[in-house]
Amino acid sequence: MPTGEREYWLAAHPVGGFDVRERGRNPGPGRGLIAVRSAYRSAASGAVTGPQDRPRPYTPLVLIDGRPAATGFGTGVIEVESGLRLVQVQCGASGAYAHVEVPSAGRVEVSSTVPRWLDHRTTGRRTSGFHGQFEIDPRSGESEASGPWRAVDPGDSRRPGSEPGTAVLRLDLAYVQRPSEEDVEFGVSVSELADRARGERRGPRGPKPFETLGEQLGEDARDLAEGQRRIWSEHRAAQKEIWSASGKDKARAMRGLDLLGESRRPQVRPWVDPPRVTVGDSAVPAIWGVNEYRFAAGAHLIEVAVPPPPEPIGRGAEVSLGGDARLLFELELPEGTMTTIEAIAEIAMTIDAAGTGLASYAATIGAVFAPGA
Protein backbone atom coordinates (compact mmCIF):
# COMPACT_ATOMS: atom_id res chain seq x y z
CA MET A 1 0.00 0.00 0.00
CA PRO A 2 1.25 3.56 -0.58
CA THR A 3 3.02 4.94 2.47
CA GLY A 4 4.70 8.14 3.57
CA GLU A 5 1.58 10.35 3.55
CA ARG A 6 0.73 11.82 6.96
CA GLU A 7 -3.00 11.34 6.75
CA TYR A 8 -3.57 12.11 10.41
CA TRP A 9 -1.20 15.03 10.80
CA LEU A 10 -2.84 18.20 12.04
CA ALA A 11 -4.22 19.97 8.97
CA ALA A 12 -6.50 22.91 8.27
CA HIS A 13 -10.20 22.14 8.15
CA PRO A 14 -11.38 23.11 4.65
CA VAL A 15 -14.49 24.91 5.92
CA GLY A 16 -13.05 26.97 8.79
CA GLY A 17 -10.72 29.26 6.86
CA PHE A 18 -7.90 29.14 9.43
CA ASP A 19 -4.21 29.20 8.55
CA VAL A 20 -2.67 25.98 9.92
CA ARG A 21 1.02 25.17 9.52
CA GLU A 22 3.52 22.66 10.86
CA ARG A 23 5.73 25.42 12.24
CA GLY A 24 4.83 28.92 13.32
CA ARG A 25 6.30 32.24 12.37
CA ASN A 26 5.77 35.65 13.93
CA PRO A 27 2.25 36.64 12.81
CA GLY A 28 2.66 40.34 13.62
CA PRO A 29 0.63 42.69 15.84
CA GLY A 30 -2.99 41.79 16.47
CA ARG A 31 -2.42 38.14 15.57
CA GLY A 32 -1.17 35.18 17.58
CA LEU A 33 -0.51 31.47 17.35
CA ILE A 34 -2.10 28.48 19.08
CA ALA A 35 0.34 25.57 18.97
CA VAL A 36 -1.67 22.32 19.29
CA ARG A 37 -0.46 18.84 20.10
CA SER A 38 -3.17 16.24 19.48
CA ALA A 39 -2.82 12.66 20.75
CA TYR A 40 -4.95 9.74 21.95
CA ARG A 41 -4.97 7.07 24.62
CA SER A 42 -5.55 3.44 23.66
CA ALA A 43 -8.73 3.36 25.77
CA ALA A 44 -10.77 5.57 28.03
CA SER A 45 -9.97 5.17 31.70
CA GLY A 46 -12.09 2.31 33.03
CA ALA A 47 -13.75 1.68 29.67
CA VAL A 48 -14.04 -1.79 28.19
CA THR A 49 -12.63 -1.92 24.68
CA GLY A 50 -14.52 -4.19 22.40
CA PRO A 51 -18.11 -4.21 21.22
CA GLN A 52 -18.45 -2.45 17.90
CA ASP A 53 -21.64 -0.71 18.99
CA ARG A 54 -19.73 1.40 21.50
CA PRO A 55 -19.19 5.02 20.48
CA ARG A 56 -15.86 5.31 18.67
CA PRO A 57 -13.92 8.48 17.99
CA TYR A 58 -13.41 10.00 14.61
CA THR A 59 -10.30 12.03 13.88
CA PRO A 60 -10.16 14.90 16.42
CA LEU A 61 -11.44 18.27 15.32
CA VAL A 62 -10.15 21.45 16.94
CA LEU A 63 -12.62 24.35 17.07
CA ILE A 64 -11.69 27.97 17.79
CA ASP A 65 -14.62 30.01 19.11
CA GLY A 66 -16.98 27.38 17.69
CA ARG A 67 -15.49 27.36 14.16
CA PRO A 68 -13.67 24.26 12.85
CA ALA A 69 -9.97 25.10 12.60
CA ALA A 70 -7.84 21.96 12.35
CA THR A 71 -8.19 18.20 12.28
CA GLY A 72 -5.91 15.26 12.87
CA PHE A 73 -3.39 13.70 15.27
CA GLY A 74 0.05 15.22 15.63
CA THR A 75 1.15 18.83 16.00
CA GLY A 76 0.38 22.05 14.21
CA VAL A 77 0.18 25.82 14.64
CA ILE A 78 -3.09 27.72 14.14
CA GLU A 79 -2.98 31.46 13.47
CA VAL A 80 -5.80 33.45 15.11
CA GLU A 81 -6.62 36.96 16.24
CA SER A 82 -4.98 37.75 19.57
CA GLY A 83 -7.09 37.89 22.72
CA LEU A 84 -9.25 35.44 24.65
CA ARG A 85 -10.11 32.41 22.49
CA LEU A 86 -12.21 29.35 23.33
CA VAL A 87 -10.47 26.16 22.18
CA GLN A 88 -12.60 23.01 21.94
CA VAL A 89 -11.98 19.45 20.77
CA GLN A 90 -14.63 17.16 19.30
CA CYS A 91 -13.86 13.53 18.56
CA GLY A 92 -17.05 11.60 17.93
CA ALA A 93 -18.32 13.34 21.07
CA SER A 94 -18.13 16.65 22.87
CA GLY A 95 -14.65 16.75 24.32
CA ALA A 96 -12.35 19.04 26.25
CA TYR A 97 -12.32 22.83 26.11
CA ALA A 98 -10.40 25.74 27.60
CA HIS A 99 -10.17 29.51 27.40
CA VAL A 100 -6.71 30.62 26.29
CA GLU A 101 -5.28 34.11 26.12
CA VAL A 102 -3.40 34.44 22.83
CA PRO A 103 -0.75 37.19 23.05
CA SER A 104 -0.29 39.65 20.21
CA ALA A 105 2.63 38.53 18.00
CA GLY A 106 3.10 35.57 20.40
CA ARG A 107 1.93 32.01 20.93
CA VAL A 108 0.25 29.76 23.45
CA GLU A 109 0.65 25.97 23.60
CA VAL A 110 -2.25 23.56 24.04
CA SER A 111 -2.09 19.77 24.32
CA SER A 112 -5.17 17.60 23.80
CA THR A 113 -5.75 13.92 24.52
CA VAL A 114 -8.81 11.91 23.55
CA PRO A 115 -9.69 8.27 24.21
CA ARG A 116 -9.56 5.87 21.30
CA TRP A 117 -12.71 4.19 22.66
CA LEU A 118 -15.39 6.28 24.30
CA ASP A 119 -17.65 5.14 27.10
CA HIS A 120 -20.61 7.44 27.67
CA ARG A 121 -22.30 5.41 30.41
CA THR A 122 -22.71 7.73 33.41
CA THR A 123 -21.96 6.67 36.96
CA GLY A 124 -24.31 7.75 39.70
CA ARG A 125 -26.42 9.66 37.14
CA ARG A 126 -23.64 12.24 36.70
CA THR A 127 -21.54 13.22 33.68
CA SER A 128 -18.22 13.70 35.49
CA GLY A 129 -16.98 10.29 34.33
CA PHE A 130 -17.67 11.19 30.71
CA HIS A 131 -15.81 14.50 30.91
CA GLY A 132 -12.88 12.80 32.60
CA GLN A 133 -12.08 10.83 29.46
CA PHE A 134 -10.82 13.98 27.70
CA GLU A 135 -7.87 16.18 28.54
CA ILE A 136 -6.82 19.61 27.37
CA ASP A 137 -3.88 21.47 28.86
CA PRO A 138 -3.12 25.10 27.98
CA ARG A 139 0.56 25.47 28.89
CA SER A 140 0.28 29.17 29.61
CA GLY A 141 -2.06 32.12 29.45
CA GLU A 142 -5.13 30.25 30.72
CA SER A 143 -7.98 32.60 31.55
CA GLU A 144 -11.61 32.37 32.54
CA ALA A 145 -14.37 34.41 31.00
CA SER A 146 -16.50 36.28 33.51
CA GLY A 147 -19.97 37.75 33.45
CA PRO A 148 -23.52 36.38 33.51
CA TRP A 149 -22.30 33.29 31.59
CA ARG A 150 -19.05 31.38 31.67
CA ALA A 151 -17.72 27.98 30.63
CA VAL A 152 -16.58 26.11 33.73
CA ASP A 153 -13.81 23.52 33.83
CA PRO A 154 -15.58 20.15 34.40
CA GLY A 155 -13.09 19.36 37.16
CA ASP A 156 -13.88 22.57 39.06
CA SER A 157 -15.97 21.51 42.07
CA ARG A 158 -15.83 24.87 43.84
CA ARG A 159 -19.22 26.30 44.69
CA PRO A 160 -19.63 29.70 43.00
CA GLY A 161 -20.73 32.72 44.95
CA SER A 162 -23.69 34.86 43.97
CA GLU A 163 -24.71 38.45 44.55
CA PRO A 164 -27.78 39.36 46.62
CA GLY A 165 -31.01 38.68 44.78
CA THR A 166 -29.40 36.24 42.30
CA ALA A 167 -29.02 32.48 41.87
CA VAL A 168 -26.62 30.29 39.91
CA LEU A 169 -27.66 27.71 37.30
CA ARG A 170 -25.25 25.18 35.85
CA LEU A 171 -26.14 23.30 32.66
CA ASP A 172 -23.75 20.41 32.07
CA LEU A 173 -24.36 19.42 28.44
CA ALA A 174 -22.60 16.71 26.44
CA TYR A 175 -23.16 14.75 23.25
CA VAL A 176 -22.00 11.44 21.81
CA GLN A 177 -22.05 10.50 18.15
CA ARG A 178 -23.31 7.10 17.10
CA PRO A 179 -20.78 5.06 15.10
CA SER A 180 -21.40 5.37 11.40
CA GLU A 181 -23.35 2.50 9.87
CA GLU A 182 -21.87 3.20 6.45
CA ASP A 183 -19.61 0.66 4.78
CA VAL A 184 -16.98 1.35 2.16
CA GLU A 185 -15.87 -1.09 -0.52
CA PHE A 186 -12.10 -1.07 -0.44
CA GLY A 187 -11.59 -3.40 -3.41
CA VAL A 188 -10.14 -6.92 -3.50
CA SER A 189 -6.72 -7.54 -1.99
CA VAL A 190 -4.11 -9.79 -3.51
CA SER A 191 -4.33 -12.20 -0.59
CA GLU A 192 -8.08 -12.46 -1.09
CA LEU A 193 -7.54 -13.26 -4.75
CA ALA A 194 -5.03 -15.97 -3.89
CA ASP A 195 -7.31 -17.46 -1.24
CA ARG A 196 -10.24 -17.42 -3.65
CA ALA A 197 -8.19 -19.09 -6.37
CA ARG A 198 -6.98 -21.79 -4.02
CA GLY A 199 -10.50 -22.50 -2.93
CA GLU A 200 -11.68 -22.88 -6.52
CA ARG A 201 -8.98 -25.38 -7.56
CA ARG A 202 -9.69 -29.05 -7.24
CA GLY A 203 -7.48 -31.02 -4.88
CA PRO A 204 -4.81 -33.29 -6.38
CA ARG A 205 -5.78 -36.88 -7.03
CA GLY A 206 -3.53 -39.66 -5.77
CA PRO A 207 -1.08 -41.19 -8.32
CA LYS A 208 -1.73 -44.67 -9.65
CA PRO A 209 1.00 -47.31 -10.06
CA PHE A 210 3.05 -47.28 -13.32
CA GLU A 211 1.65 -43.87 -14.44
CA THR A 212 4.00 -41.36 -16.03
CA LEU A 213 4.21 -37.84 -14.61
CA GLY A 214 2.05 -36.52 -17.43
CA GLU A 215 -0.47 -39.26 -16.82
CA GLN A 216 -0.42 -38.61 -13.09
CA LEU A 217 -1.09 -34.86 -13.52
CA GLY A 218 -3.44 -35.20 -16.49
CA GLU A 219 -6.06 -32.49 -16.54
CA ASP A 220 -4.78 -31.09 -13.23
CA ALA A 221 -1.69 -29.73 -15.02
CA ARG A 222 -3.80 -27.84 -17.53
CA ASP A 223 -6.14 -26.56 -14.78
CA LEU A 224 -3.18 -25.51 -12.69
CA ALA A 225 -1.62 -23.52 -15.54
CA GLU A 226 -4.91 -21.81 -16.37
CA GLY A 227 -5.44 -21.02 -12.70
CA GLN A 228 -1.98 -19.50 -12.36
CA ARG A 229 -2.47 -17.36 -15.46
CA ARG A 230 -5.80 -16.12 -14.10
CA ILE A 231 -4.29 -15.39 -10.68
CA TRP A 232 -1.42 -13.46 -12.27
CA SER A 233 -3.83 -11.47 -14.44
CA GLU A 234 -5.99 -10.59 -11.42
CA HIS A 235 -2.87 -9.78 -9.41
CA ARG A 236 -1.68 -7.30 -12.04
CA ALA A 237 -5.13 -5.73 -12.25
CA ALA A 238 -5.24 -5.41 -8.46
CA GLN A 239 -1.79 -3.79 -8.36
CA LYS A 240 -2.81 -1.34 -11.08
CA GLU A 241 -5.91 -0.39 -9.07
CA ILE A 242 -3.97 -0.08 -5.79
CA TRP A 243 -1.52 2.40 -7.27
CA SER A 244 -4.12 4.42 -9.14
CA ALA A 245 -5.55 7.64 -7.65
CA SER A 246 -8.71 5.88 -6.52
CA GLY A 247 -6.65 3.01 -5.12
CA LYS A 248 -4.60 5.41 -3.01
CA ASP A 249 -7.81 6.89 -1.64
CA LYS A 250 -8.97 3.41 -0.69
CA ALA A 251 -5.64 2.69 0.96
CA ARG A 252 -5.85 5.87 3.01
CA ALA A 253 -9.42 5.05 3.99
CA MET A 254 -8.35 1.57 5.05
CA ARG A 255 -5.57 3.01 7.21
CA GLY A 256 -8.16 5.25 8.85
CA LEU A 257 -10.35 2.21 9.47
CA ASP A 258 -7.44 0.32 11.05
CA LEU A 259 -6.26 3.22 13.20
CA LEU A 260 -9.49 4.80 14.37
CA GLY A 261 -12.43 2.55 13.62
CA GLU A 262 -13.85 4.97 11.06
CA SER A 263 -15.91 3.34 8.34
CA ARG A 264 -14.96 5.94 5.76
CA ARG A 265 -12.77 9.01 5.46
CA PRO A 266 -14.80 12.10 4.55
CA GLN A 267 -13.11 15.07 2.94
CA VAL A 268 -14.78 17.41 5.45
CA ARG A 269 -14.79 16.26 9.04
CA PRO A 270 -18.25 16.90 10.53
CA TRP A 271 -18.70 18.86 13.72
CA VAL A 272 -21.60 19.80 15.99
CA ASP A 273 -22.64 23.38 16.67
CA PRO A 274 -23.23 24.61 20.26
CA PRO A 275 -26.44 23.53 22.00
CA ARG A 276 -29.30 26.01 21.93
CA VAL A 277 -30.33 27.25 25.36
CA THR A 278 -33.28 29.58 25.88
CA VAL A 279 -34.30 31.23 29.15
CA GLY A 280 -37.82 32.56 28.90
CA ASP A 281 -37.89 34.21 25.48
CA SER A 282 -34.16 34.96 25.28
CA ALA A 283 -31.36 32.85 23.81
CA VAL A 284 -28.24 32.66 26.00
CA PRO A 285 -24.67 31.54 25.18
CA ALA A 286 -23.84 27.85 25.61
CA ILE A 287 -21.22 25.24 24.76
CA TRP A 288 -21.03 21.46 24.98
CA GLY A 289 -19.62 21.46 28.50
CA VAL A 290 -20.40 23.01 31.87
CA ASN A 291 -22.26 26.31 31.45
CA GLU A 292 -22.73 28.60 34.43
CA TYR A 293 -25.37 31.34 34.47
CA ARG A 294 -26.29 33.98 37.02
CA PHE A 295 -29.99 34.88 37.00
CA ALA A 296 -32.32 36.88 39.17
CA ALA A 297 -33.79 34.59 41.81
CA GLY A 298 -37.27 33.30 41.04
CA ALA A 299 -39.09 31.14 38.50
CA HIS A 300 -37.49 30.51 35.10
CA LEU A 301 -38.45 28.47 32.04
CA ILE A 302 -35.32 26.80 30.59
CA GLU A 303 -35.18 25.04 27.22
CA VAL A 304 -32.17 23.01 25.98
CA ALA A 305 -32.22 21.85 22.35
CA VAL A 306 -29.87 19.95 20.07
CA PRO A 307 -28.81 22.32 17.27
CA PRO A 308 -29.46 21.60 13.60
CA PRO A 309 -26.44 20.51 11.54
CA PRO A 310 -23.84 23.19 10.75
CA GLU A 311 -25.05 25.17 7.75
CA PRO A 312 -21.89 24.79 5.59
CA ILE A 313 -22.22 20.98 5.56
CA GLY A 314 -25.88 20.44 6.48
CA ARG A 315 -27.91 22.34 3.91
CA GLY A 316 -28.70 19.22 1.88
CA ALA A 317 -29.08 16.85 4.84
CA GLU A 318 -32.21 15.00 5.83
CA VAL A 319 -32.77 16.40 9.35
CA SER A 320 -34.76 14.69 12.08
CA LEU A 321 -35.08 16.81 15.23
CA GLY A 322 -38.36 16.03 16.96
CA GLY A 323 -39.65 16.71 20.43
CA ASP A 324 -37.13 14.26 21.91
CA ALA A 325 -34.32 16.54 20.72
CA ARG A 326 -35.20 19.21 23.31
CA LEU A 327 -35.68 19.45 27.07
CA LEU A 328 -37.92 21.87 28.96
CA PHE A 329 -37.52 22.75 32.65
CA GLU A 330 -39.64 24.98 34.90
CA LEU A 331 -37.25 25.91 37.69
CA GLU A 332 -37.56 27.85 40.91
CA LEU A 333 -34.13 29.32 41.62
CA PRO A 334 -33.94 30.45 45.25
CA GLU A 335 -31.65 33.34 46.13
CA GLY A 336 -28.06 32.37 46.90
CA THR A 337 -28.39 28.77 45.62
CA MET A 338 -26.85 26.79 42.77
CA THR A 339 -29.00 24.45 40.64
CA THR A 340 -27.45 21.86 38.33
CA ILE A 341 -28.91 20.05 35.30
CA GLU A 342 -26.96 17.46 33.34
CA ALA A 343 -27.97 16.09 29.93
CA ILE A 344 -26.44 13.96 27.18
CA ALA A 345 -27.52 14.07 23.55
CA GLU A 346 -27.06 11.24 21.07
CA ILE A 347 -26.44 12.41 17.51
CA ALA A 348 -26.42 10.26 14.37
CA MET A 349 -25.08 11.66 11.13
CA THR A 350 -23.98 10.23 7.80
CA ILE A 351 -21.65 11.79 5.24
CA ASP A 352 -22.81 12.28 1.65
CA ALA A 353 -21.17 10.33 -1.17
CA ALA A 354 -18.85 13.20 -2.08
CA GLY A 355 -17.55 13.50 1.49
CA THR A 356 -18.20 17.26 1.52
CA GLY A 357 -21.45 17.43 3.50
CA LEU A 358 -24.03 15.53 5.50
CA ALA A 359 -26.63 13.22 4.02
CA SER A 360 -28.62 12.80 7.25
CA TYR A 361 -28.68 14.20 10.78
CA ALA A 362 -30.84 13.05 13.70
CA ALA A 363 -30.63 13.52 17.46
CA THR A 364 -32.24 12.91 20.83
CA ILE A 365 -31.37 14.35 24.24
CA GLY A 366 -32.10 13.12 27.75
CA ALA A 367 -31.49 14.47 31.23
CA VAL A 368 -29.22 12.35 33.41
CA PHE A 369 -29.57 14.64 36.43
CA ALA A 370 -32.16 17.33 37.14
CA PRO A 371 -33.90 18.78 40.20
CA GLY A 372 -36.64 16.50 41.45
CA ALA A 373 -35.73 13.67 39.03
WOPE-V464548 format. One line per field, one symbol per residue. psi: psi as a letter, one per 20 degrees, with the letter a starting at -180 (. if undefined). A space follows every 50 residues. Layout:
# WOPE-V464548
psi->???
This chain:
# WOPE-V464548
psi->qpripmhkqpqppihhjqoprhqqroirqiqrpoppoprqqhqqpiqoqe pijqpqqrpqpppokippgqqrqbqrppprqrapqopqppmjrpbrqqpq ooqpkaqqppqppqqhpqojpqpkkqjhhghiiqqpnphrjpqpqraiqq ppphiojqpqrqrpjrqpppooprqqpqqqjqqpojrprghhgggghhhh qqqqqqqqqjqrgghggchhgghgghghggghghghhgghggjrghhhgh ghhhhhgggijqirnqhopqrprqqoppodjpqqqqroboppqorpqapq opppqpqrqpghjjhjqopnnahjjqqppoqonqpjrpppppqpqpppqq qrhijiaqhqpqqrqqpipqpi.
